[in-house]
Amino acid sequence: MEIIRKDFLKRYPLSEEDIIKNNIDWNILNDIYIDFKKYKGNYETQAEFISSTLRTHNKIHSVKSRVKDPERLIEKIIRKTSCRKEKYGTDFQFSVENYKEEVNDLIGIRAIHIFKEDWEEIHSFIIKTWKVIEITANVREGDDTKRFEELDIAINSRKSGYRSVHYLIEFFPTSQKVIAEIQVRTIFEEGYGEIDHQLRYSHKEIPEILAYNLLLFNRIAGSSDEMASFINLLNKNLIDIEEKYKKIIESKDEEIKELKKVSEKLQLEVEG
């Protein structure tokens, strides 16, 4: 089934300007649309396989997955043609042969964890499980990035306050290579990220009042992460203390039992 240009441009009116400016052939876009729809079921199977693998990790709270909507793919290809021309030269165009490698989020997976400090175990699991071709840590300005730097992870400072670590993994569900994106973030970052994403899709430019409140919400989400980590550390310390005193009490109970045995033996000797 082909994509209807007139209907598409009603839904994505800004795309027409980019199509003209970048001399994009609509027939090629249509070929990409048909090709992607043909493989979409295969990608959904792959997305579920990646998700199921991530769910085996005990530090991951939940996993979401999606395969890109075919119309969204065409909209992104139109929008990204300019920057690809800057990268590869003015003759570059997306095609059926190259779009699977050039669009990095045909398959998108989101792994959500509860405590910030759990990220590193999840990171190790991902790099041991898949061929990772790129990692980017999206951070808020002013965040501590020391551990990312030690692990040689690219850092992208986001004014919006968006936080998430993105992994591009490479695999071959068919003879053509496909790149999937895994996003790893805390449950509080997920809440903020979802709201931020919806607002940015709803507005060409976010109104100042919304931008201000988003920034405030981002600070609250960050503070919630810190509080959750503190509670987790406190809980671990309390458990350690409880275990320590439990062992002390058990040791004292054993000493009391031994003393009772000695006392009973002495009493029997006196009575005898």
N, C-alpha and C positions, 0 to 999 in steps of 0.2 A: 504493500500500500504506500503510495507516494505522499509526500508532504505538500499540502496546498499552500502556495506562496501567499496568496491574498489573506487566507485565514491566519497564517503564521505571523505576518506583519501586523495584523490587528492586535495580536497578543504581545508582540515584541516590536513596537513601532520604531524604536531607536536602531534596530538592526538594519533597516533599509539604507540609512546613511552610510554605515560601515560597508555594506555590500557594494555600493557604488564607489565609495572612496578607495576600496582595496581591490576593485575589479574582480569580485568573487563570482564564479560561475555557479548559477543556481542549480544547474544539472548535476554538478559534482556534489553539491550539498545534498541533493536528493538521493544520489547514489550512496553517500555516507549514511543517510537516514535509513535507507532500505537495508544496507549491509549491517548496520548496528542492530536493527530490529530482528534480523535473522539470527544473530548471535546472542541476543539479550537473555534468552532462557539459559544458555550455557554459562553466561556470566553470573546469573542468579544462583546457579548451582555452585559456582566457585565462591561466590560471596558467602553462601551458607557454610561451605567447607572451612573457609578462613575463620568465620565467626565461631563455629563449633570448636575449632582448634584453640582459639583464644579463651573460650569458656572453660577449658580444662585448667586454666591457671587460677590458683586459689586467691590471688590478690585482685582479680578482676571481678567487679561487682555485677556488671551487665554489659552486653554487647548489642549494638545496633548495626544493621547493614542495609545498603540500598545500591541498586544499579541505576545509573544515570538515566533520567527520562530522555527519550530520543529527541524531543523538541528542545529540551534544555541543552542537549549536546550540540545541536545545530546553532542555537543561540550563542553558546560559549565559543564555538569554532568561529563564528562571524566576529564576535567580540575580541577574540584572541589573535586574529590574523595580523593585526597591526604590529603587535609585539613580536610575533614570529618573524615578520618581515624585517624588523630591526635586528633580530638575532641571526637570521639565515640569509638575508638579502631580499631585495624587492621582488624577485621572481617567485618567492615561496608562496605556495598555496597548500591548504589542507587537501588530502585526497583519501580515497579508500585504502590506499597502501600505507599511509603514514599516520592516520588519525589515532590509531590504537596506541601508538608510542608517544604521540605528542599530547594527548589528553590524559592526564595522570589520575583522574578520579572517575573513570568509567565505573569502577567498583569502589565504593566508599564504605569503610568499616570504622565504627567508633567503639573503642574499649574504655569503659568508665570504671574508675576505682575510687575508693572512699578516702584514703589518707594520702597526702602528698608524698610521703616517704616510701610508699609502695611502688612508685613509678620505676625505680631503678631495677627492681626484680622483673617487672613486666618488660622493660627495655631489653634486658638480657635474654629473656624468653623469645622475644621477637627476632632479635638478630641471630639467635641460634637456630630458629625454626625456618626462616625464609631468607632468600637472597635480597638484602636491603640495599637499594641503590642510592638512597638519599634520606637524610634525617634533618628535620628543621624543628628547633624549639621556638615556638611563638611565646614571647614573654611580654609582660607589662614593663614600661619604662621604670627603672629603679629596682627591678627584681634582682635577686642574687643569682648570677649565671655561672658561678664558679664550677659547679659539677658538670654542666654542659660543656664548658671550655675544656675541662680535664678529659672528657670523653670525645673531644674533637667534633662536637655537634654544632652545626650552623645555628646561629641565633638571629631571630627576626624580632626586633622590638616593635610592638604594636601600640600606637597611641590610643587605640580604642580600648586597650586593656585585655584583649583576647589572649587567653592562655591555652596552649595545647601543644603536644609534641606530635609531629606528623612524620610518618614513615612511608616511603614509596617502596613497594615490594614488586619483584618481577617474576612472572611465571608464564607458562605456555599452555593455555587451555586448548589451543588449536596450533596450527603451524606458525601463527603470528603471535609475537610477544604481546602480553597485556601487562599494564602497570596498575596496581591497586594501591589505594591510599588507606593507611590505618592511622586514625587519630586517637591519641591516648590523653585522657584528661580526668580530673577529679569530678565527683558528682556535683560540686558547687560550680566548677568551671563549665560543666555541661548546661546547668540551668542558665547561667549568664550567656553562654555562647548561643543557645537556642533563641533566646529573646533578642539578642543583638542581631542574629542572622535574619530573623523575621522582620525586624524593623528596617534593616538595610535593604531587604528585598521589596519592602512596601514604599520606600521613598528613594527618589533619585538622589536627594541630599537630605540627611536627617536634620529636622528642625533643631534649633539651638536648645530649646527647653528639653527635648527628648535626649539630645546628646549629653546635656548636663546630668540628667537623671540616670542615664546609662552609665556614666562615669561613676556616679555615686553608688549605683548598684554593683558595679565592678569592684569598688573598694569593699563593700559589704561582703561580696562573694569571697574576695581575698582574705578578709578577716575571718570568715567562716572556715576557710581552709586552715588558717593558722590555729584557730580554736579547736578544730577537729584533731589536728596533729598534737596539740597540747593535751587534750583529753586522752588521746591514744597513748601518749607517753606516760601520763599520770596513771592510767589504768595498768600499764605494764609495770610501773614502779610499785603500785599497790599490790599487784599479783606477786611480784618478787618478794615484797615485804611479808605478805601473807604466807608464802611458801617458806620463807626463812623462819618465821615464828612457828609455823606448823612443825617444821623439823626440830626446832628447839623444844617445843612442847612434847613431841614424840620422844625425843631423847630424855627429857626429864621424867616422862611417864615410865620409860624403861628403867631409869635409875631408881624410881620409887618402887617399882615391882621387885627389883633386886634387893633393895633395902628391906622390903617386907619379907622376902624369903629369908634373909639373914636374921631378921628379928624373930620370925616364927621358929627358925632353927635354934636360936639361942634360948627362946622360951621353952622349947621342948627339952633342951639339955638341962635347964634349971629345974624343970618339973621332974625330970628323970632322976 
